[in-house]
Amino acid sequence: MIPATFEYRRPSSVDEAVELLAGDADAKLLAGGHSLIPMLRLRFARPSTLVDIDRLDELRYVRRDGDRIAIGALTRHAQVANDPILRESCALLADAASHIGDPQVRHRGTIGGSVAHGDPVGDFGAVLLTLDAEAVAVGPDGERTIPLRELFLGPFQTSLAPSELLTELRVPTVETGIYLKHTRRAQDWATVGVTAARVEGRVQVGLTAMGMTSLRAAGVEEAVAGGAEPAEAAGRTAEGTAPASDSSASAEYRTHLAQVLVRRALEQLAA
């Protein structure tokens, strides 16, 4: 199908992009385009204006910022996967990026676009949630910082305002971390994904495709903090989840698979 008619704009700065978004409530941002372009072709998205920010190189970086690592929103998945700073100090995030799609997707898709899309089966959401990451957004009223736990509201819904642009993600350095992803086919979306990390001495666990948004496995974390062994802690994986039944897996299968992957992740983390 051919997309509906839209106006195409290519801003030369973040401020200009925000101005374009603020001036048109039906405008959409285009970064890597792997999520938006299919939606345009199917007419699930019908923006009046397409604001192409892909050439804003000022938003493409990885650098240390005090005790955290700052990642520009337009940093491509391949850059995240291979960046030496992340490989040294947050290898969990780099490893997760290396599992996204195929090389073509990784060389076009952006971390900010993936997060702002709010897909509950996206790889980055649960990883960043597990790391207590922060998102930085710029809008007409200036800049604000959003904890990842406050960003995801529902499937493809975030707390970003229509006139806001996600500009940066901030993650802590991580002692150890594990990302496990089960797929039906190579390079597919996760049937279930599990993230486990040791952050400032605490074991934190995130779940992909186990609810309407990316989730933290609070019951598992509580059990580990209380001294439970991996198998016992993994028994609490299903608490607070609401997995869907679809063509990839039933809810019951996802629940069982998540418990298995959580146990494996905790065992690897403790090894």
N, C-alpha and C positions, 0 to 999 in steps of 0.2 A: 504494500500500500504506500501511497505517496503522502508525505506529511502535509498538514494544513498550512496555509500561507502564514508566514511570520516575517517580521522585520529583523534584520541581522545587524548587530552592533559589536564592535571590537574595541573595548576601552583600552587606554594606554596606561591606566593606573588603578589602584584599589579605590581611590576616591571617586574616580569617574564611574567605575563599575557600580559602586554603592548609589551614586546619583541616578544611574540608569534604572536600577532596581526600585529605588524610591519613587521614580516617576512613572512606573508602570506596574500595577499590582499583578498583572498576568505575565510578567517577564520571567524567564528561566535562565539560570546560569549553565554554561557549557564549559566543562573542563576536559577530561579525557573523552567523555561522550559514550562510554560503553553501556551505561544505564539509560541515558537520555535518548540517544539516537534510536534504539529499538522502540522506545515508548512513542517517539515522534512518528515513526513509520506506521505504527499500529493506531495512531491517533489517540492513545491513552493520555498523552500530553499534547495540549494545543496552545502553546504560549503565543502571545501577540508579539513578543520580542525575544530573540535569543541573544543573550549577552555572553560572548565568547571571551573567556578570561585565560585561555590556554597559553597565551604569549606573555603573561605577567610573570616574568622570570624572577621578580622580586619575591615571589611566594614559593620559590623552589630552592630549598636549602635544608641542611641538617647541621646543627651547631650546638655546642654546649652552652647552657644558660644557668650558671650557678650549679645547683645540685640536680638540675633537670636537663633534658635534651629537648631542644625546640626543633620542630619539623614543619617546614612550610607546607601549606595546604596543597600546593600544586606539585609537590615532590612525587615522582612517579613510583609505582610499586617496585620496579626494578632497582631504582635508586635506594629505596628503603631496604630492599633485600641485600644490597651489596655495600651499603655505606660503612666505612671503617669505624666511625664513632658508634653506630648502632651495633655493629658486629662485636665491638669490644665491651660496650656498656649496657646494651639492651638487645641481646641476641634473640630474645624471644620475639620481638616485633619484626626483626629482620627475617627470622625463620617463617613467621606467619605470612609475610609478604611474598616469600618464595613459593608458597603453596597456592597463590591466587591465579586462577585461570591458566593460560599458556603464555609463552614469551611475548606474543603480540599484545595480549591484554596487559601484561606487566609493563610493557614499554610505552603504553598510552594511558592506562588508568592512573588516577591520582589518589593519594590517601585522603585528602580533604573531600574530594568528590564522593568517595566510597562512604566516608563517615556521614556526610551531610545527606546522602541518599537514604540513610536509616533503614537499610534492608536487614531484617532480623537474621538472615542466613549469610550475611556478609562476614568475611573473616576478621576484619579489623575491629568491629564493634566490641565483641566480648574480650578481645585481647587488651584493648585500651581501657575498657571498664575494669578489668582485673588489675591493671597497673595504676588505677586511680588517676588516670590521665586527665588533662584539662584541654578544653578547646577555647580558642580565642576568636571572637567574631567582631567585625566592624560594621557599623550601621550609621544611619544619619545622626544618631545621638552619641557617636563615638565608639570606643572599644569596650568590650566586656569579656570576662573570663567565665566559662561555663564548665563546671565539673561534669565529666562524662556521665555520671549517675543521674544528672539532671537533663541530659541532652536528648535521650531517646524516649519518646512518648508513646509510640505505637508503630505498627508496620508502616515504614516509609514516612514517619512523622517525627519531627524533632522540634526542639524548643527554639530553633533559629527563626527569627522573624523573616517575612518575605523580602524585606529590604536589607537583610544582613548578609554579609559575606564571611564565610569561615576562612580565616587567614593562617591559623597556626594550631598545631597540636603540641602539647608538652607532656613528656613522660619522664618518670624517674629512672635513674640507673637501677638495674636489677641484678641481684646476686645470681639467681638461677631461675629458669623458666622453661616450661614445656608447652608445646602446642600440638595437639593431636586432632586430626581431622579425618572423618570417615566419609568417603564418597562412593556412589554407585559406579561412576566412570572416572577415568583420569581427567583432571582439570575441571571437574564439575563443582557445583555448589556443595556445601557441606550437608550431608544428611544429619550429622551431629558433629559439633566441634567442641573441644574442651581445652581450656587454658588453665595452667596452674603455675603460680609464680611465688617466689619468696621475696616479699617487698618489705623492707625495713624490719626483717625478722619475722614477719607474719606470712603464713601461707594463705594465698588468695586464689579463688577458683572462679572462672567464668564459663558460661555455656552459650553455644551457638545453636540456633534452630530448636530451642527448647521452650519458646514462648513467643509472645507478640513483639518482643524486643530482645536484644542481647541481655543476658542475665548474669548476676553473681549468684553462686551456689552458697547462700548464707548458711544453710544447715551443715554443709560439708566443712566450711571454714570454722564454724563453731565446734564441730566434733574434733577437728584437727587441733584446734587451740586447747581443747580439753584433754588431749593426749591419746585420742583414738588412733588405731592402726588404719592404714589405707582402706582395707576392705570394709571395716566398720564405718569409717567416715563416708565412703562412697555409697553406703546404704541410705544416706540422706539426700542423695542427688536430686530425687524427684520433688523434694519440698519446694513449693513456690513456683513450679514449672507448669506449663500448659502447652505441651507439644502438639503440633497439628498432625492429622492423618492426610496424606496426599499420595501422589503417584510414586514418590520416592520411598516412603515408609509410613507405617501406621504409627499412631501415638504410642502404642505399647512397645513397638520395636525401638522407637527413639528413646523411650524411658530406659529400657534395658541397655541399649547401646551406650547411652550417656553414663550410666552407672559403671559399665565396664571400662570406658575410657577414663573416667575420673579415677578409678582405682589404679589404672596403669600410670596415669600422669602423676599421682601422688607417690607411687612406688619409685618412679624415675626421679622425682624431685628429692626423695629421701636417700637415693642411692649415692 
